[in-house]
């Protein structure tokens, strides 16, 4: 599964969630920063559903990953932590399917 929204995208291959963030190096060259979260290491998924005025937010909580804000994002892009994905109201059905697939793959405790 793959979802794209506002210079960030998330993928799920059945084992790993990959969060790609549009960045720039040397302040001009575009690139991507990829953060990978193996499903067995995700301790919690914090989900805030979107409203008509505020985007939805998914935060993947992994004990050994630093929640640092990605600093070298393009102009006008959201400066968020490397484990956060924002999405608009219109994507809520796709995001629900994505989160359901990730939850099914997580080990039951």
DSSP file (Angstrom, degrees, kcal/mol; ACC not computed):
  #  RESIDUE AA STRUCTURE BP1 BP2  ACC     N-H-->O    O-->H-N    N-H-->O    O-->H-N    TCO  KAPPA ALPHA  PHI   PSI    X-CA   Y-CA   Z-CA
    1    1 A X              0   0    0      0, 0.0    11,-2.2     0, 0.0     2,-0.4   0.000 360.0 360.0 360.0 146.4    0.0    0.0    0.0
    2    2 A X  E     -A   11   0A   0      9,-0.2     2,-0.4     2,-0.0     9,-0.2  -0.993 360.0-177.6-142.6 130.5    1.2    3.5   -0.8
    3    3 A X  E     -A   10   0A   0      7,-2.8     7,-2.4    -2,-0.4     2,-0.4  -0.990   6.2-165.8-128.4 138.4   -0.3    6.9    0.3
    4    4 A X  E     +A    9   0A   0     -2,-0.4     2,-0.3     5,-0.2     5,-0.2  -0.985  16.1 156.9-127.5 133.5    1.0   10.3   -0.7
    5    5 A X  E >   -A    8   0A   0      3,-3.2     3,-1.4    -2,-0.4    81,-0.2  -0.900  62.1 -22.6-156.8 125.3    0.2   13.6    0.9
    6    6 A X  T 3  S-     0   0    0     -2,-0.3    72,-0.3     1,-0.3    80,-0.1   0.852 124.2 -39.0  45.6  63.0    1.9   17.0    1.0
    7    7 A X  T 3  S+     0   0    0      1,-0.2    15,-2.7    14,-0.1     2,-0.3   0.598 125.3  86.6  68.1  14.0    5.6   16.1    0.4
    8    8 A X  E <   -AB   5  21A   0     -3,-1.4    -3,-3.2    13,-0.2     2,-0.3  -0.987  51.3-178.3-137.0 149.4    5.4   13.0    2.5
    9    9 A X  E     -AB   4  20A   0     11,-2.2    11,-2.9    -2,-0.3     2,-0.4  -0.989  11.2-152.4-143.6 154.6    4.3    9.4    1.6
   10   10 A X  E     -AB   3  19A   0     -7,-2.4    -7,-2.8    -2,-0.3     2,-0.3  -0.978   9.9-171.3-128.1 143.9    4.0    6.2    3.5
   11   11 A X  E     -AB   2  18A   0      7,-2.1     7,-2.3    -2,-0.4     2,-0.4  -0.934   7.1-163.6-128.4 152.0    4.3    2.6    2.2
   12   12 A X  E     + B   0  17A   0    -11,-2.2     5,-0.2    -2,-0.3    -2,-0.0  -0.963   9.8 178.2-138.7 122.4    3.6   -0.7    3.7
   13   13 A X        -     0   0    0      3,-1.6     4,-0.1    -2,-0.4    -1,-0.1   0.276  64.3 -91.0-104.7   9.1    4.9   -3.9    2.3
   14   14 A X  S    S+     0   0    0      2,-0.3     3,-0.1   -13,-0.1    -2,-0.0   0.130 121.8  40.2 102.6 -20.1    3.5   -6.3    4.9
   15   15 A X  S    S+     0   0    0      1,-0.3    24,-2.9    24,-0.1     2,-0.4   0.598 113.8  36.5-128.1 -30.1    6.6   -6.1    7.1
   16   16 A X  E     - C   0  38A   0     22,-0.3    -3,-1.6    23,-0.1     2,-0.5  -0.987  59.3-143.9-136.8 138.2    7.9   -2.5    7.2
   17   17 A X  E     -BC  12  37A   0     20,-2.6    20,-3.0    -2,-0.4     2,-0.5  -0.902  22.1-163.1 -96.5 125.5    6.3    0.9    7.2
   18   18 A X  E     -BC  11  36A   0     -7,-2.3    -7,-2.1    -2,-0.5     2,-0.6  -0.954   5.1-164.4-114.4 121.9    8.4    3.4    5.1
   19   19 A X  E     -BC  10  35A   0     16,-3.1    16,-2.6    -2,-0.5     2,-0.4  -0.926   8.1-162.4-105.9 114.7    7.8    7.1    5.6
   20   20 A X  E     -BC   9  34A   0    -11,-2.9   -11,-2.2    -2,-0.6     2,-0.5  -0.845   3.9-166.6-101.2 132.7    9.4    9.2    2.8
   21   21 A X  E     -BC   8  33A   0     12,-2.6    12,-2.6    -2,-0.4     2,-0.3  -0.975  22.6-123.9-122.8 126.5    9.9   12.9    3.4
   22   22 A X  E     + C   0  32A   0    -15,-2.7    52,-0.4    -2,-0.5    10,-0.2  -0.538  45.6 162.3 -67.6 126.1   10.8   15.4    0.6
   23   23 A X  E     - C   0  31A   0      8,-2.5     8,-2.4    -2,-0.3     2,-0.3  -0.736  29.4-135.0-132.7-178.6   14.0   17.1    1.6
   24   24 A X  E     - C   0  30A   0     48,-1.9     2,-0.4     6,-0.3     3,-0.2  -0.996   8.8-150.1-142.1 144.2   16.7   19.2    0.0
   25   25 A X  E >> S+ C   0  29A   0      4,-2.8     4,-2.2    -2,-0.3     3,-1.6  -0.894  84.4  11.7-114.6 148.6   20.5   19.0    0.3
   26   26 A X  T 34 S-     0   0    0     -2,-0.4    -1,-0.2     1,-0.3     0, 0.0   0.746 122.9 -81.9  56.0  24.0   22.7   22.0   -0.1
   27   27 A X  T 34 S+     0   0    0     -3,-0.2    -1,-0.3     2,-0.2     3,-0.1   0.445 127.4  50.0  66.5   2.4   19.5   24.0    0.1
   28   28 A X  T <4 S+     0   0    0     -3,-1.6     2,-0.6     1,-0.1    -2,-0.2   0.604  81.2  85.5-136.5 -29.8   18.7   23.4   -3.6
   29   29 A X  E  < S-C   25   0A   0     -4,-2.2    -4,-2.8     1,-0.0    -2,-0.2  -0.685  71.3-133.9 -87.2 120.1   18.9   19.8   -4.7
   30   30 A X  E     +C   24   0A   0     -2,-0.6     2,-0.3    -6,-0.2    -6,-0.3  -0.362  38.5 147.4 -71.7 152.0   15.7   17.8   -4.0
   31   31 A X  E     -C   23   0A   0     -8,-2.4    -8,-2.5    -2,-0.1     2,-0.4  -0.905  38.4-106.7-161.4-172.5   15.9   14.4   -2.3
   32   32 A X  E     -C   22   0A   0     -2,-0.3     2,-0.5   -10,-0.2   -10,-0.2  -0.992  10.8-153.5-133.0 140.2   14.1   12.1    0.0
   33   33 A X  E     -C   21   0A   0    -12,-2.6   -12,-2.6    -2,-0.4     2,-0.5  -0.969  19.6-158.0-108.4 126.0   14.7   11.0    3.5
   34   34 A X  E     -C   20   0A   0     -2,-0.5     2,-0.5   -14,-0.2   -14,-0.2  -0.911   9.4-169.1-111.0 128.6   13.3    7.6    4.3
   35   35 A X  E     -C   19   0A   0    -16,-2.6   -16,-3.1    -2,-0.5     2,-0.4  -0.970  11.1-158.6-113.4 124.6   12.5    6.4    7.7
   36   36 A X  E     -C   18   0A   0     -2,-0.5     2,-0.5   -18,-0.2   -18,-0.2  -0.879   8.8-172.2-109.5 134.3   11.7    2.6    8.0
   37   37 A X  E     -C   17   0A   0    -20,-3.0   -20,-2.6    -2,-0.4     5,-0.1  -0.919  18.3-141.6-125.6 103.4    9.8    1.1   10.9
   38   38 A X  E >>  -C   16   0A   0     -2,-0.5     3,-1.6   -22,-0.2     4,-0.8  -0.415  21.9-125.2 -61.4 139.1    9.6   -2.7   11.1
   39   39 A X  G >4 S+     0   0    0    -24,-2.9     3,-0.8     1,-0.3    -1,-0.1   0.855 108.1  56.9 -57.9 -38.5    6.1   -3.7   12.2
   40   40 A X  G 34 S+     0   0    0    -25,-0.3    -1,-0.3     1,-0.2   -24,-0.1   0.712 106.8  50.6 -69.3 -17.5    7.4   -5.8   15.1
   41   41 A X  G <4 S+     0   0    0     -3,-1.6     2,-0.6    21,-0.0    22,-0.6   0.599  82.2 102.8 -94.0 -12.5    9.2   -2.7   16.5
   42   42 A X  E <<  -D   62   0B   0     -4,-0.8    20,-0.2    -3,-0.8     3,-0.1  -0.602  46.4-178.5 -72.8 115.3    6.2   -0.3   16.4
   43   43 A X  E     +     0   0B   0     18,-2.4     2,-0.3    -2,-0.6    -1,-0.2   0.766  64.9   0.4 -86.4 -25.7    5.0   -0.1   20.0
   44   44 A X  E     -D   61   0B   0     17,-1.3    17,-3.0     2,-0.0     2,-0.5  -0.983  53.6-147.0-161.3 146.6    2.1    2.2   19.3
   45   45 A X  E     -D   60   0B   0     -2,-0.3     2,-0.6    15,-0.2    15,-0.2  -0.972  17.3-158.1-119.3 114.5    0.3    4.0   16.4
   46   46 A X  E     -D   59   0B   0     13,-2.7    13,-2.7    -2,-0.5     2,-0.5  -0.829  14.6-174.9 -93.7 121.7   -1.2    7.3   17.5
   47   47 A X  E     -D   58   0B   0     -2,-0.6     2,-0.6    11,-0.2    11,-0.2  -0.971  15.7-175.0-124.7 125.5   -3.9    8.4   15.1
   48   48 A X  E     -D   57   0B   0      9,-3.0     9,-2.5    -2,-0.5    -2,-0.0  -0.964  27.7-133.7-114.3 111.3   -5.8   11.7   15.1
   49   49 A X        -     0   0    0     -2,-0.6     2,-0.1     7,-0.2    40,-0.1  -0.238  25.6-107.0 -63.3 152.7   -8.6   11.6   12.5
   50   50 A X        -     0   0    0     38,-0.1     2,-0.2    39,-0.1     5,-0.2  -0.374  27.9-159.3 -77.4 158.4   -9.0   14.7   10.2
   51   51 A X        -     0   0    0      3,-2.6    38,-0.2    -2,-0.1     5,-0.1  -0.674  42.4 -90.7-119.3-178.7  -11.7   17.3   10.5
   52   52 A X  S    S+     0   0    0     -2,-0.2    37,-0.1     1,-0.2     3,-0.1   0.755 127.7  31.0 -65.4 -22.1  -12.9   19.7    7.8
   53   53 A X  S    S+     0   0    0      1,-0.2     2,-0.4     2,-0.1    -1,-0.2   0.621 117.9  51.4-111.9 -17.9  -10.3   22.3    9.1
   54   54 A X  S    S-     0   0    0     -5,-0.0    -3,-2.6    34,-0.0    -1,-0.2  -0.965  78.9-121.1-125.7 139.2   -7.5   20.2   10.5
   55   55 A X        -     0   0    0     -2,-0.4    33,-0.2    -5,-0.2     2,-0.1  -0.317  32.7-105.1 -71.5 159.0   -5.5   17.4    8.8
   56   56 A X  E     - E   0  87B   0     31,-2.8    31,-1.8    -6,-0.1     2,-0.4  -0.428  34.3-149.5 -77.3 160.2   -5.3   13.9   10.2
   57   57 A X  E     -DE  48  86B   0     -9,-2.5    -9,-3.0    29,-0.2     2,-0.4  -0.996  13.9-170.7-140.3 131.2   -2.1   12.8   11.9
   58   58 A X  E     -DE  47  85B   0     27,-2.5    27,-2.4    -2,-0.4     2,-0.5  -0.988   6.7-172.3-119.8 129.2   -0.4    9.4   12.2
   59   59 A X  E     -DE  46  84B   0    -13,-2.7   -13,-2.7    -2,-0.4     2,-0.7  -0.986  12.9-150.9-122.9 122.4    2.5    9.0   14.6
   60   60 A X  E     -D   45   0B   0     23,-2.4     2,-0.7    -2,-0.5   -15,-0.2  -0.837  13.3-152.6 -93.0 113.9    4.5    5.7   14.6
   61   61 A X  E     +D   44   0B   0    -17,-3.0   -18,-2.4    -2,-0.7   -17,-1.3  -0.792  21.5 169.8 -93.2 114.7    6.0    5.3   18.0
   62   62 A X  E >   -D   42   0B   0     -2,-0.7     3,-1.7   -20,-0.2   -20,-0.2  -0.995  32.2-137.9-125.3 125.0    9.1    3.2   17.9
   63   63 A X  T 3  S+     0   0    0    -22,-0.6    -1,-0.1    -2,-0.4   -21,-0.1   0.828  99.4  41.8 -54.9 -39.2   11.2    2.9   21.1
   64   64 A X  T 3  S+     0   0    0    -23,-0.2     2,-0.4     2,-0.1    -1,-0.3   0.352  94.9  93.9 -96.0   8.8   14.7    3.3   19.5
   65   65 A X  S <  S-     0   0    0     -3,-1.7     2,-0.4     2,-0.0    -3,-0.2  -0.814  73.3-126.3-101.9 142.8   13.8    6.0   16.9
   66   66 A X        -     0   0    0     -2,-0.4     2,-0.8     1,-0.1    16,-0.3  -0.691   9.0-141.6 -84.6 132.2   14.4    9.7   17.7
   67   67 A X        +     0   0    0     -2,-0.4    -1,-0.1    14,-0.1     2,-0.1  -0.157  45.8 156.1 -84.9  43.0   11.4   11.9   17.2
   68   68 A X        -     0   0    0     -2,-0.8    14,-1.7    13,-0.1     2,-0.3  -0.392  48.1-111.4 -71.8 145.6   13.5   14.7   15.8
   69   69 A X  B     -F   81   0C   0     12,-0.2     2,-0.6    13,-0.1    12,-0.3  -0.601  31.3-116.5 -74.8 133.3   12.0   17.3   13.5
   70   70 A X        -     0   0    0     10,-2.6     3,-0.4    -2,-0.3    10,-0.2  -0.629  34.3-172.8 -74.0 117.5   13.2   17.0    9.9
   71   71 A X        +     0   0    0     -2,-0.6     2,-0.8     1,-0.2    -1,-0.2   0.805  66.4  62.6 -88.5 -31.9   15.0   20.3    9.4
   72   72 A X        +     0   0    0      7,-0.0   -48,-1.9     0, 0.0    -1,-0.2  -0.255  69.4 138.7 -97.6  49.5   15.9   20.4    5.7
   73   73 A X        -     0   0    0     -2,-0.8   -50,-0.2    -3,-0.4     3,-0.1  -0.542  59.7 -90.4 -86.5 157.4   12.4   20.3    4.2
   74   74 A X    >   -     0   0    0    -52,-0.4     3,-2.0    -2,-0.2    -1,-0.1  -0.144  59.7 -71.3 -62.7 163.0   11.5   22.5    1.1
   75   75 A X  T 3  S+     0   0    0      1,-0.3    -1,-0.2     3,-0.0     3,-0.1  -0.274 120.0  11.1 -55.8 136.7   10.1   26.0    1.6
   76   76 A X  T 3  S+     0   0    0      1,-0.3    -1,-0.3    -3,-0.1     2,-0.2   0.457  96.2 131.0  70.4   5.1    6.5   26.0    2.9
   77   77 A X    <   -     0   0    0     -3,-2.0    -1,-0.3     1,-0.1     2,-0.3  -0.539  68.9 -94.1 -83.0 155.2    6.6   22.3    3.7
   78   78 A X        -     0   0    0    -72,-0.3     2,-1.0    -2,-0.2    -1,-0.1  -0.499  29.0-140.3 -70.2 131.0    5.5   21.1    7.2
   79   79 A X        +     0   0    0     -2,-0.3     2,-0.3   -10,-0.1    -8,-0.1  -0.814  44.7 150.0 -94.3 100.9    8.3   20.7    9.7
   80   80 A X        -     0   0    0     -2,-1.0   -10,-2.6   -10,-0.2   -12,-0.0  -0.768  50.9 -82.0-126.6 168.4    7.3   17.6   11.5
   81   81 A X  B >   -F   69   0C   0    -12,-0.3     3,-1.5    -2,-0.3   -12,-0.2  -0.307  44.4-110.6 -66.6 158.1    9.1   14.7   13.2
   82   82 A X  T 3  S+     0   0    0    -14,-1.7    -1,-0.1     1,-0.3   -63,-0.1   0.494 116.2  53.9 -72.0  -3.2   10.4   11.9   11.1
   83   83 A X  T 3  S+     0   0    0    -15,-0.1   -23,-2.4   -18,-0.0     2,-0.4   0.132  91.9  95.1-113.7  19.2    7.8    9.5   12.4
   84   84 A X  E <   -E   59   0B   0     -3,-1.5     2,-0.4   -25,-0.2   -25,-0.2  -0.904  47.5-171.8-119.6 139.6    4.7   11.7   11.6
   85   85 A X  E     -E   58   0B   0    -27,-2.4   -27,-2.5    -2,-0.4     2,-0.3  -0.992   6.5-162.4-130.4 123.1    2.4   11.7    8.6
   86   86 A X  E     +E   57   0B   0     -2,-0.4     2,-0.3   -29,-0.2   -29,-0.2  -0.821  13.5 179.4-101.2 144.6   -0.3   14.3    8.0
   87   87 A X  E     -E   56   0B   0    -31,-1.8   -31,-2.8    -2,-0.3   -82,-0.1  -0.991  25.2-109.6-145.3 152.8   -3.1   13.7    5.5
   88   88 A X    >   -     0   0    0     -2,-0.3     3,-1.6   -33,-0.2   -38,-0.1  -0.274  35.5-102.9 -80.2 167.5   -6.2   15.6    4.3
   89   89 A X  G >  S+     0   0    0      1,-0.3     3,-1.5   -38,-0.2   -39,-0.1   0.822 116.4  63.5 -56.1 -37.7   -9.8   14.9    5.0
   90   90 A X  G 3  S+     0   0    0      1,-0.3     3,-0.3     2,-0.1    -1,-0.3   0.632  98.0  56.2 -67.8 -13.9  -10.4   13.3    1.6
   91   91 A X  G <> S+     0   0    0     -3,-1.6     4,-2.6     1,-0.2    -1,-0.3   0.330  71.9 107.0 -97.9   7.0   -7.9   10.5    2.3
   92   92 A X  H <> S+     0   0    0     -3,-1.5     4,-2.0     1,-0.2    -1,-0.2   0.834  78.0  50.2 -62.2 -34.4   -9.5    9.2    5.4
   93   93 A X  H  > S+     0   0    0     -3,-0.3     4,-1.8     2,-0.2    -1,-0.2   0.921 113.0  46.0 -68.6 -43.1  -10.9    6.0    3.8
   94   94 A X  H  > S+     0   0    0      1,-0.2     4,-2.3    -4,-0.2    -2,-0.2   0.899 112.8  50.7 -64.8 -40.3   -7.5    5.1    2.3
   95   95 A X  H  X S+     0   0    0     -4,-2.6     4,-3.0     1,-0.2     5,-0.2   0.886 106.5  54.9 -65.7 -38.5   -5.8    5.8    5.6
   96   96 A X  H  X S+     0   0    0     -4,-2.0     4,-2.0    -5,-0.2    -1,-0.2   0.913 110.0  46.4 -61.1 -42.5   -8.2    3.6    7.5
   97   97 A X  H  X S+     0   0    0     -4,-1.8     4,-2.2     2,-0.2    -2,-0.2   0.899 112.6  51.1 -64.9 -40.9   -7.4    0.7    5.1
   98   98 A X  H  X S+     0   0    0     -4,-2.3     4,-2.2     1,-0.2    -2,-0.2   0.947 111.8  45.5 -61.0 -49.9   -3.7    1.4    5.5
   99   99 A X  H  X S+     0   0    0     -4,-3.0     4,-2.6     1,-0.2    -1,-0.2   0.858 110.6  54.4 -64.6 -35.1   -3.9    1.4    9.3
  100  100 A X  H  X S+     0   0    0     -4,-2.0     4,-2.1    -5,-0.2    -1,-0.2   0.913 108.6  48.8 -63.9 -42.3   -6.0   -1.7    9.3
  101  101 A X  H  X S+     0   0    0     -4,-2.2     4,-1.5     2,-0.2    -2,-0.2   0.901 112.4  48.0 -64.2 -41.1   -3.3   -3.6    7.2
  102  102 A X  H  X S+     0   0    0     -4,-2.2     4,-1.3     1,-0.2    -2,-0.2   0.920 111.0  50.6 -65.8 -43.3   -0.6   -2.4    9.6
  103  103 A X  H  < S+     0   0    0     -4,-2.6    -2,-0.2     1,-0.2     3,-0.2   0.875 108.1  52.9 -63.4 -37.5   -2.5   -3.5   12.7
  104  104 A X  H  < S+     0   0    0     -4,-2.1    -1,-0.2     1,-0.2    -2,-0.2   0.865 110.4  48.3 -64.3 -35.0   -3.2   -6.9   11.2
  105  105 A X  H  < S+     0   0    0     -4,-1.5    -1,-0.2    -5,-0.2    -2,-0.2   0.703  90.8  98.1 -79.8 -20.2    0.6   -7.4   10.6
  106  106 A X  S  < S-     0   0    0     -4,-1.3     2,-0.1    -3,-0.2   -66,-0.1  -0.427  86.4-104.8 -69.5 141.5    1.6   -6.3   14.1
  107  107 A X        -     0   0    0    -68,-0.1     2,-0.4    -2,-0.1    -1,-0.1  -0.435  35.2-119.3 -65.9 138.2    2.3   -9.1   16.6
  108  108 A X              0   0    0      1,-0.1    -1,-0.1    -2,-0.1    -4,-0.0  -0.633 360.0 360.0 -80.8 132.6   -0.6   -9.5   19.1
  109  109 A X              0   0    0     -2,-0.4    -1,-0.1     0, 0.0    -2,-0.0   0.383 360.0 360.0-113.7 360.0    0.5   -9.1   22.7
